[in-house]
Amino acid sequence: MSRAEIQSLTQEITESIEKLNKLLAESEPQQVKNHVFETENGNVTLDDLFGNKDKLFVIHNMGEGCRYCTVWADGLNGFVGHLEDAMGVVLVSGDDPETQRKFANSRGWRFKLASHKNSDYMAEHNVSPEYENCPGASVYERKDGKIFKKNNCMFGPGDLYCSLWHVLALAGLGESDWTPQFRYWSPPERLSDGGKNVVD
């Protein structure tokens, strides 16, 4: 494919995304129930997670055992301050609150956290019917004391929500060429500093 073809296709994709965004803005919200979640500080409701905002962005994370979910959360973490200016933001997973906090701290995540481990939230709001706990996100709106789901999406390599894959694509790399890891440094067999107190 020539550079001209690449530029033309890029423009088509940009125009398609503009159309998609218009459809997302015009989508009809559906009322949902006020689910209960567990946190480090006790149970909270979906309504509580809005804070003082009228919109709520809920990141569906599969938990500490998923490298791909970790990549998406790592990327979104950089936008937390910006996102929280516009709406409430929370990361939910099936891990218990203690496990969530320990893993979030190890990644430097700044998200509010909530566990759906003992909730029916994921059964009703999973973004894909093929999986019990699929990575993705849902956006909710609060109006007149009621909660409505506005939109949702599934996360996967090459989607619109993780810029890493598009940067890799510039280098001709795809999902079959690269797999995310939790860490990218392994100590050599012999350390010149004596090798004490190494944390991997």
Helices and strands as residue ranges (DSSP letters): H 3-26, E 30-32, E 36-39, E 42-45, H 46-49, E 55-60, H 67-77, H 80-86, E 88-93, H 97-107, E 112-115, H 121-125, E 136-143, E 146-154, H 163-170
